[in-house]
Amino acid sequence: MNPEELKQLFISVRKGETEIDEAIKKLKDLSFTDLGHTKIDNHRELRTGYPEVIFCAGKTVNQVKEIIQQMLIRNNNILATRATEEMYQAVKKISADAMYHSLARMIFIKRSEEKLTESTIAIVTAGTSDMPVAEEAAVTAELFGNKVMRVFDVGVAGIHRLYDKLPEIRDAKVIVVVAGMEGALPSIVGGLVDKPVIAVPTSIGYGANFHGLSALLGMLTSCASGVSVVNIDNGFGAGYMASMINKL
């Protein structure tokens, strides 16, 4: 039940169009639904404006299928991150409209189209190898109703590629910059724009990259103002935060 449905239910009870017992039945699972292995937070969209998102890593195929099956009852958009092809095939059997973005490793089911924002989120990557994390951010932002512009493979090793796209990047309301290796690109972008920059370190890099730690530390110690940082490979977190800023 989304916020508008809840409001209409209260109005219906007040007008006498819905019996109290029937309303209580509809509200019974409003807080959470206990599946034994998972407690689905049905109240999250009412509190935060965004529905619960399923993090699939560490879950079994059957657990993911059961969670999505329960969430389908509410007829809301559904997003599952770090999902495998096997998980998608299981979900496809219970929801024909389920889609899978193999690069972003995300399952999504769109039951309603949100009105797109007029402003744009720019998703910028240092290299092609950073695209899976960038696509996770982009798909998340798009499912939440944001216009997204992708600018890929414009890292500091060939900085002229970034300057070519700078006018479009500057037009965005918020910019997500995804980079591995030494993680320098967010500092460069942060020094060239007047918009908030969300930096995403990736685990892409050679040995001393320490699976993204060098990029993370480089971004955290950036001298550019207006740069904030999410965790290593956390494209979803960046896309979610970008959506919140874009809709302010």
C-alpha positions in Angstrom: 0.0 0.0 0.0 1.5 3.3 -1.1 0.9 6.6 0.6 -1.9 7.6 -1.7 -3.7 4.3 -1.2 -3.4 4.6 2.6 -4.8 8.2 2.4 -7.8 6.9 0.3 -8.4 4.1 2.7 -8.7 6.5 5.7 -11.1 8.7 3.7 -13.2 5.7 2.7 -13.5 4.7 6.4 -14.4 8.2 7.5 -17.1 8.4 4.8 -18.5 5.0 5.9 -17.7 3.4 2.5 -15.3 0.9 4.1 -16.0 -1.1 7.3 -13.4 -0.8 10.1 -12.8 -4.5 10.2 -12.1 -4.5 6.4 -9.7 -1.6 6.9 -7.9 -3.3 9.8 -7.5 -6.4 7.6 -5.8 -4.3 4.9 -3.6 -2.6 7.4 -2.6 -5.8 9.2 0.7 -6.3 7.2 1.5 -2.6 6.9 4.5 -2.7 9.3 6.3 -5.8 8.0 5.6 -9.3 6.6 7.6 -12.2 8.2 8.6 -14.9 5.7 10.7 -16.7 8.3 14.0 -16.0 6.5 13.1 -12.4 5.8 11.0 -9.6 7.3 9.8 -7.4 4.5 9.5 -3.7 5.5 6.1 -2.8 4.1 6.2 0.6 5.8 9.4 1.9 4.3 7.8 3.8 1.3 5.5 5.6 3.7 8.4 6.7 5.9 11.0 7.5 3.2 9.2 7.9 -0.1 11.1 4.9 -1.5 10.1 1.2 -1.3 12.3 -1.5 0.2 15.0 -2.8 -2.3 16.1 -6.4 -2.2 19.9 -7.0 -1.8 20.2 -10.5 -3.4 23.9 -11.3 -2.6 24.0 -14.0 0.1 20.3 -15.0 -0.5 19.3 -18.2 -2.1 17.3 -18.3 -5.4 14.2 -19.5 -3.6 14.5 -16.8 -0.9 14.7 -14.1 -3.6 11.7 -15.6 -5.4 9.6 -15.7 -2.2 10.4 -12.1 -1.3 9.5 -10.8 -4.7 6.3 -13.0 -4.7 5.2 -11.4 -1.5 6.1 -7.8 -2.7 4.1 -8.3 -5.9 0.9 -8.4 -3.8 1.3 -4.7 -3.2 1.6 -4.0 -6.9 4.5 -1.6 -6.5 7.7 -1.2 -8.5 10.3 -3.8 -7.4 14.1 -3.5 -7.5 16.5 -6.3 -6.6 20.3 -5.6 -6.7 23.3 -8.0 -7.1 21.0 -10.6 -8.7 22.1 -13.6 -10.8 20.7 -14.8 -14.0 19.4 -17.9 -12.1 17.5 -15.7 -9.7 16.0 -13.8 -12.6 14.8 -16.9 -14.4 13.1 -18.0 -11.1 11.4 -14.6 -10.7 10.3 -14.6 -14.4 8.2 -17.6 -13.7 6.0 -15.7 -11.2 6.2 -12.3 -13.0 6.2 -12.2 -16.8 7.0 -8.5 -16.8 10.3 -8.9 -14.7 13.3 -7.5 -16.5 17.0 -8.2 -16.0 20.0 -5.8 -16.5 22.9 -8.3 -16.8 25.6 -5.6 -16.6 24.1 -3.9 -13.5 23.0 -7.4 -12.1 19.6 -6.0 -11.3 16.0 -7.4 -11.5 13.3 -4.8 -11.8 9.5 -5.0 -12.2 7.8 -1.8 -13.2 4.1 -1.7 -12.3 3.7 2.0 -12.5 5.5 4.8 -14.5 6.8 7.6 -12.3 6.7 11.1 -13.8 10.3 11.8 -14.9 12.1 14.7 -13.3 12.9 17.7 -15.5 16.4 17.9 -14.1 19.0 15.2 -14.9 21.5 13.0 -13.1 24.8 12.5 -14.9 26.6 9.2 -14.4 30.3 9.5 -15.3 32.8 6.7 -15.3 36.6 6.8 -15.5 36.8 3.6 -17.5 34.7 1.0 -19.3 35.5 -1.5 -16.5 33.6 0.7 -14.1 30.4 0.4 -16.1 28.7 -2.4 -14.0 28.8 -0.2 -10.9 27.7 2.9 -13.0 24.8 1.0 -14.5 23.7 -0.1 -11.0 23.5 3.6 -10.1 21.8 4.6 -13.4 19.1 1.9 -13.3 18.4 2.7 -9.7 17.9 6.4 -10.5 15.8 5.6 -13.6 13.5 3.3 -11.7 12.9 6.1 -9.1 11.8 8.4 -11.9 14.9 10.4 -12.8 16.3 11.4 -16.1 19.8 10.0 -16.4 22.7 10.9 -18.8 25.5 8.4 -19.1 29.1 9.6 -19.9 31.5 6.6 -19.9 35.2 6.1 -20.2 36.4 9.7 -19.6 39.1 9.0 -17.0 42.2 11.1 -16.1 44.5 9.0 -18.4 42.8 10.9 -21.3 41.3 13.9 -19.7 40.4 15.6 -23.0 37.6 13.0 -23.3 36.0 14.5 -20.2 36.2 18.1 -21.5 34.3 17.1 -24.6 31.3 16.2 -22.5 31.7 18.9 -19.9 28.8 21.2 -21.0 26.3 18.3 -20.7 27.7 17.3 -17.3 27.4 20.8 -16.0 23.8 20.9 -17.0 23.0 18.0 -14.6 21.6 18.7 -11.1 23.8 16.1 -9.5 26.7 14.1 -10.8 27.7 10.5 -9.9 31.4 9.8 -10.7 32.5 6.2 -10.7 36.2 5.3 -10.8 38.7 2.6 -9.8 42.5 2.5 -9.9 43.6 5.7 -7.9 40.1 7.2 -7.9 41.2 10.6 -9.2 38.2 11.5 -11.5 35.8 12.8 -8.8 38.3 15.4 -7.7 38.8 16.6 -11.3 35.0 16.8 -11.9 34.4 18.4 -8.5 36.8 21.2 -9.5 35.0 21.9 -12.7 31.3 22.0 -11.8 29.0 23.8 -9.4 26.8 20.8 -8.6 27.1 18.1 -5.9 29.4 15.2 -6.9 28.8 11.7 -5.5 32.0 9.6 -5.8 31.9 5.9 -6.1 35.1 3.9 -5.8 35.2 0.6 -7.6 37.3 -2.5 -6.9 38.9 -2.2 -10.4 42.6 -1.9 -10.3 46.0 -3.7 -9.9 47.4 -5.1 -6.7 48.1 -1.9 -4.8 44.5 -0.8 -5.5 43.6 -3.3 -2.7 40.2 -4.1 -4.3 39.1 -0.5 -4.3 40.6 0.7 -1.0 43.1 3.1 -2.8 40.3 4.6 -4.8 38.1 5.0 -1.6 40.9 6.7 0.3 41.7 8.9 -2.6 38.1 10.1 -2.9 37.8 10.6 0.9 40.9 12.8 0.9 39.8 14.8 -2.2 40.8 18.5 -2.1 37.7 19.3 -4.3 34.8 20.8 -2.4 31.3 19.4 -2.9 32.4 15.8 -3.3 30.8 13.1 -1.1 31.7 9.4 -1.1 29.8 6.1 -0.9 31.3 2.7 -0.3 33.3 0.6 -2.7 31.2 -0.7 -5.7 28.0 0.8 -4.1 26.3 2.0 -7.3 22.9 1.5 -5.7 23.7 3.8 -2.8 25.0 6.5 -5.2 21.9 6.2 -7.5 19.6 6.4 -4.5 21.3 9.4 -3.0 21.4 11.1 -6.4 17.7 10.6 -6.8 17.0 12.2 -3.4 19.1 15.3 -4.3 17.6 15.5 -7.8 14.1 15.6 -6.4 14.8 18.3 -3.7 
